[in-house]
């Protein structure tokens, strides 16, 4: 690797109470690692030199929860985010079929949890005829298919949506319907280039399909711009173990930027699908087969998976959205000694937040979800909303925060997530439960994979910004701060000292 000397940068102080530098300094990256930070550093022979011109310098940003294949495909799908009823959705499907006759319709983003009735396959059949239609909900936990799509994906014909584990299994077969051109290495490369333009240097990939062999082929074909940690699921756990892969290992065919991530377990469902497992019933429990949601696997099954992964050197990322799911996951971590994270932790009791801290379990959070889930949460969880997205509890109780997007559920955009954590509102309304808001410094620190202020020994994953991200404007109002954060201009992004985005 070559050396890179960055002159005249302002390292942003990320530790609480830490002060920034009085004047710009130089930063030297050698063999992918920051080796020196200080004024007027000597330039090593052969080193690339660039001038930051007083810009602000932060560690590279990570998105700790991405379904990368689905996010790469999202731009080609029918966007149903604006659908406010089943009739809106079917009208949009009919328009797409009229515009592209004979082409399967894959939709994404509807939020049926806020609709006033359940949908049926027959009403989708009525507008689609022989054209396969698959409409994936905005939370990714269910899909509304027409009959021909059900048959094509080898699913039993029914008049209702396909949920949870049955849908996750069917999703892996979706390429048989639409092909995989949208997830070519070139398409992945474009996705990674866009992420780099936002200051992202690393992604934890929770895609359902794929695996080490696919990532090796993708990497060799040019999708090697950023750092990737590839997760696995229970179905492929034994294959990963058999290959001798542990969390942190370099994947075969990659380099030190392409590594093995955690085992991902989806222990419960989602808010929108009413399958998140809660301690108390939903407000509209009369509509539900399971009034409080339900777990996707038993406590014994959960503990067995954690124990197996831990014994073989794998961390565990446990999806738990409802408070009952969070409590059960923590019991499993405590009982097995496994390490890792709670993914989402959307609703939690204070005692469980404290236990998360005691066990050293990270909270992998997606603040932008609160923008989408605010109204539905108030409607079906009521006063429990006071302990939803409880970031302040987590931080104050000593839980390590790791921020991400859950793309495509939310956009792969760290500044959207940071702004949501700071302001907790996407419109003219006051922040939602502002007692749980983070400061810009806290939210940024939770987005850097645990790295603090840039210092010797850190990876050479660096981002230059045109504005100060922890004091981005003169108005201290959180709405003004959020607007400044959402539009944060990224001048340059480096991974292991190599420039992967430059807008200077």
Protein Blocks (a to p, Z undefined) as FASTA:
>chain_A
ZZdddehiacddfbghiacdfbdcddddeehiafbdcehiacdehiacddekhpacdddd
ddfbdcfklmmmmmmpccfklpgbfklmmmmmmmmmmmmghiacddehiafklpcbdcdf
klmmmmnomaccddddfkopaccddfklmmmnopacdfbdcehjlmmmmmmmmmmmnopm
lmgfklmmmmmmmmmmnopabdcdfbfbgcjklmmmmmmnopambccdddddfklmmmmm
mnopaehiacehiafklccddddddfbdcfklopaccfbdcfklmmpmblnopafbdfkl
mmmmmmmmmmnopacddddfbfmlmmmmmmmmmmnopacddehjlpccfklmmmmmmnop
acdddfklmmmmmmmmmmmnmmmlmmgoilklmmmnopacdddekpakbccdfklmmmmm
mnopabfbdcehkllpccfklmmmmmngopacddehiacbdcddfbdfklmbfblbfklm
mmmmmmoccfbdceehiafbdcZZ
